[in-house]
Amino acid sequence: MISPASHPAALSLGQRLRSRRKAMGLTLEQVARESGLTSGFISLVERDLATPSIASISGIAAVLSATMGEFLDDPPRPEMLTRQARRQVYAVATGGLRYERLSNAFEGSHLQSVIIHEPPGHRSEPVSHPGEELVYVLSGKLMIEIEGEVLLLSPGDTIHFSSQRTHASWNPTTETAALLWCGTMDIFGEGAIGPALHAKAKAPAHG
């Protein structure tokens, strides 16, 4: 489980984001415009009524001139080779998306990659941000909407698109979908394109 970064007041993720936004004198609309999200969704996140994806948290943090280390604990960086049985699973909240980090980081690298486990009925918020991404469906089914075009992906299907196009996804089935995600958004805060993210992997390892 990704946990909030250590803080004496033990504030929730939403409370930390709201406190930072108000300290900077920014409105919900300003943060929404710069992060590629909607003000309604950010309001729900600040009130802890919605759980954002790591990409969305990263985008909000960038607008707030913060690293994700100020909101979530830092994850361990994997080596060049990762073994399935030793990879840790992490998530922003119980019942939401779960992630396995695959990509390493080294000088000149831009690619970041995770396996995403998307629970039944989960729907991500519409978002746009710099970079590009490729999704490969490992198991289950996934609906992806890109600027109004809705596509159904089954195991073995892939989609590659510019992240600057507004996109969202959801799992329309009763089974968890597993997806290989590769992109250039800097979700780990290690020099790729876009805002930074730091998260803590605390769940038990596979196997």
C-alpha positions in Angstrom: 0.0 0.0 0.0 1.3 3.5 -0.8 1.1 5.5 2.4 1.0 9.2 3.0 4.4 10.7 3.6 5.4 11.0 7.3 3.7 14.1 8.8 3.1 15.0 12.4 -0.5 15.9 11.8 -1.2 12.6 10.0 -3.2 14.4 7.3 -4.8 12.4 4.5 -3.6 12.7 0.9 -6.6 14.9 0.0 -5.9 17.2 3.0 -2.3 17.6 2.1 -3.1 18.4 -1.5 -5.7 21.0 -0.5 -3.4 22.6 2.1 -0.6 22.9 -0.4 -3.0 24.4 -3.1 -4.3 27.0 -0.7 -0.9 27.9 0.6 0.1 28.7 -3.0 -3.1 30.7 -3.5 -4.3 28.6 -6.4 -8.0 27.8 -7.2 -9.3 24.4 -8.1 -9.8 25.7 -11.7 -6.2 26.7 -12.0 -4.8 23.4 -10.8 -7.3 21.6 -13.1 -6.3 23.6 -16.1 -2.5 23.0 -15.6 -2.8 19.3 -14.6 -5.2 18.3 -17.4 -7.8 17.2 -14.9 -11.2 18.6 -14.1 -11.9 20.8 -11.1 -14.7 18.5 -10.0 -12.4 15.5 -9.8 -9.7 17.4 -7.9 -12.4 18.6 -5.4 -13.3 15.0 -4.8 -9.7 14.0 -4.3 -9.2 16.8 -1.8 -12.2 15.7 0.1 -11.0 12.1 0.0 -14.0 11.0 -2.0 -12.0 9.8 -5.0 -8.8 7.9 -5.3 -6.5 9.3 -8.1 -4.2 7.3 -10.2 -0.5 7.8 -9.7 -0.3 9.7 -13.0 -3.0 12.1 -11.8 -1.3 12.6 -8.4 1.9 13.3 -10.2 0.3 15.9 -12.4 -1.3 17.7 -9.5 2.0 17.7 -7.6 3.8 19.2 -10.5 1.3 22.1 -10.6 1.8 22.6 -6.8 5.6 22.7 -7.4 6.0 19.6 -5.3 7.5 16.2 -5.6 5.3 13.2 -4.7 7.7 12.6 -1.9 5.8 15.4 -0.1 2.6 13.4 -0.4 3.6 9.7 -0.6 6.6 7.7 0.6 9.4 6.9 -1.8 9.5 3.5 -3.5 12.6 1.3 -3.8 14.1 1.4 -7.3 14.3 -2.0 -9.0 17.5 -3.4 -10.5 18.0 -3.9 -14.2 16.4 -7.3 -13.9 13.2 -7.9 -11.9 11.9 -11.3 -10.9 8.1 -11.8 -10.8 8.3 -13.5 -7.3 10.2 -10.5 -5.9 8.3 -7.6 -7.3 6.3 -5.6 -4.8 2.7 -4.5 -5.4 1.6 -1.0 -4.3 -1.5 1.1 -4.5 -2.8 4.5 -3.5 -5.7 3.1 -1.6 -7.4 -0.2 -0.8 -9.6 -1.4 -3.6 -8.1 0.8 -6.3 -5.5 0.2 -8.9 -2.5 -1.9 -7.9 1.0 -1.5 -9.5 4.1 -3.5 -10.1 7.1 -1.4 -11.0 9.2 -2.8 -13.9 11.4 0.0 -15.1 14.8 0.8 -13.7 16.4 4.3 -13.9 19.7 5.3 -15.3 21.4 8.3 -17.0 19.6 9.1 -20.3 16.6 6.8 -19.7 13.1 8.1 -20.4 10.9 4.9 -20.5 8.9 4.0 -17.4 6.8 0.9 -17.0 4.5 -0.8 -14.6 2.0 -3.7 -14.6 -1.4 -2.3 -13.6 -4.0 -4.5 -12.0 -7.4 -2.7 -12.6 -10.3 -4.0 -10.4 -13.8 -4.8 -11.8 -15.8 -1.6 -12.4 -12.9 0.7 -11.9 -13.0 3.9 -14.0 -10.1 6.3 -14.3 -10.5 10.1 -14.5 -10.1 11.7 -17.9 -6.6 13.2 -18.1 -4.1 14.6 -20.5 -0.4 15.3 -20.0 2.9 15.5 -21.9 4.5 12.3 -23.4 3.2 9.1 -24.9 2.1 5.7 -23.7 1.6 2.2 -24.8 -0.8 -0.3 -23.1 -0.7 -4.1 -23.7 -3.5 -6.1 -22.2 -2.2 -9.2 -20.3 -5.5 -10.5 -19.1 -9.1 -9.4 -18.8 -10.6 -6.6 -20.8 -10.2 -2.8 -20.8 -12.2 0.0 -22.3 -10.2 3.0 -23.3 -11.7 6.3 -24.5 -9.4 8.7 -26.4 -11.1 12.1 -27.2 -14.5 10.5 -27.5 -13.4 7.3 -29.4 -14.2 4.2 -27.2 -12.2 1.1 -27.8 -12.4 -2.4 -26.2 -9.1 -4.1 -25.7 -8.8 -7.9 -25.1 -5.8 -10.0 -24.1 -3.0 -9.5 -26.6 -4.3 -6.1 -27.8 -2.2 -3.0 -27.6 -2.8 0.7 -28.0 -0.1 3.5 -28.4 -1.1 7.1 -28.3 0.0 10.6 -27.5 -0.7 11.3 -23.8 -1.6 14.9 -24.7 -4.9 13.5 -26.1 -7.5 13.4 -23.3 -7.9 9.7 -22.3 -9.6 7.6 -19.7 -10.1 3.8 -19.1 -12.4 1.5 -17.2 -12.8 -2.2 -16.6 -16.4 -3.2 -17.7 -16.1 -6.8 -16.5 -16.3 -8.7 -13.2 -12.7 -9.8 -13.3 -9.5 -7.8 -12.6 -7.6 -6.8 -15.7 -3.8 -6.9 -15.9 -2.1 -4.3 -18.2 1.5 -3.7 -19.2 1.9 0.1 -19.3 4.9 1.8 -20.8 5.2 5.6 -21.1 7.4 8.7 -20.9 5.5 10.4 -18.1 7.9 10.8 -15.1 5.7 8.9 -12.6 8.7 8.0 -10.5 10.4 11.4 -10.5 13.6 10.2 -12.1 14.0 12.3 -15.2 11.5 11.2 -17.8 9.0 13.5 -19.5 6.4 15.2 -17.3 5.7 15.6 -13.6 7.3 13.6 -10.9 6.0 10.9 -8.7 7.3 9.0 -5.6 5.4 6.2 -4.1 6.0 3.5 -1.5 5.8 -0.2 -2.2 4.6 -1.8 1.0 2.4 -4.7 0.0 3.7 -8.3 0.2 5.7 -9.6 -2.8 4.2 -12.1 -5.2 4.8 -15.7 -4.7 
